[in-house]
Amino acid sequence: MDVLDRANALARSGRTVFHLEAGQPGTRAPKRALQAAQQALADDKLGYTEAVGRPLLRERIARFYRETYGVGVAPERIVITTGSSAGFLLAFIALFESGQSLALAAPGYPAYRNIALALGLRPQFIPCREAEQFRLTAKAIGDTRDIDGVLIASPGNPSGTMIPADELEAISDVCDKRGLKLISDEIYHGITYGSRAQTALAFSPNTVVINSFSKYFSMTGWRIGWMVVPEDMVRTIERLTQNFYISPPTISQVAALAALDATDELDAHVRTYGANRARLLAALKDAGFGAVAPADGAFYLYADVSPFNIDAATFARRLLEEAGVAATPGHDFDPFDGDRWIRFSYAGAQSEVDNAATTLVAWCRALPRT
């Protein structure tokens, strides 16, 4: 957010800035969603809904799991949330007691640990380096003591790495055998560049899955997401939701229902991300970066800046100030090794990513190398 604030300030001053820092699509919500929302604004009083979300939307998401993954999920187990962020908050409160420990991958999305810390939980990081392709494994979880739960993300942020189905199954087995609570962040499902991501629900009904309309569905500002929870958690989550925010935004639920039938438009966005990914991968190689995390999905590249003999925070600051390219240094994602890494988002328009890539290569080639 500091990078974004500075990038916006430079843009307001008249500088040309290429935004590769923000983890959100550069596209609008799908046309079907916009049309449904406009109709609702004209015809619907848009009052409160059920605390766990409108039944029609929950039933449609249940159908989404059948059609996409071949997994049967009862609509009653689906909870509509105010973005995935509310899902993590609800899950952490419902699953854990204050003082318990939650295993997280490093690198990983920083809000996981910050929400956990705010609730009195103890984040326990499991380093995931190049050898592990930046992802948690069943072996690493099995070897980690004194934990009460595990949070996995596939595809992950900032790495874009996806956990294969057989590894997901192994992780589920380890957690079930040890009695560990398992939360699976699946908000980048739909944005993959090879095999399709599998849901952790395929391997254990005990898993809490969190998803969102923000990424694949291109609806970040609508603040709408969902959870799939075990049957015995539904009533607990319902009571928490009622007290925290009464119900998810009604207009966003209307739009989300329509968005689930907009796959042609949304898959076209993914093809744009794929072209941006290829362009930026080539640019990072030409520019002289070190290792790049496997970019199986999402819309990020996580690259090693150590060949430039500059820490990531300095690299990001200079890249923005001197070249007008905004990117995110890795320390927030990984408090141990993040100073070596920087994240580039390629979720914007092809023209912006192309211009940013050209600028990045020229600027990096002028830097001294180790």
PyMOL commands that set and color helices and strands:
alter all, ss='L'
color gray80, all
select helices_A, chain A and resi 2-12+31-43+55-69+75-77+83-95+110-118+130-132+138-142+165-178+200-202+220-222+231-245+250-259+263-287+306-308+312-323+330-332+338-340+350-365
alter helices_A, ss='H'
color red, helices_A
select strands_A, chain A and resi 18-19+78-81+101-106+122-127+149-153+181-185+208-212+225-228+300-304+325-326+328-329+341-345
alter strands_A, ss='S'
color yellow, strands_A
deselect
rebuild
show_as cartoon
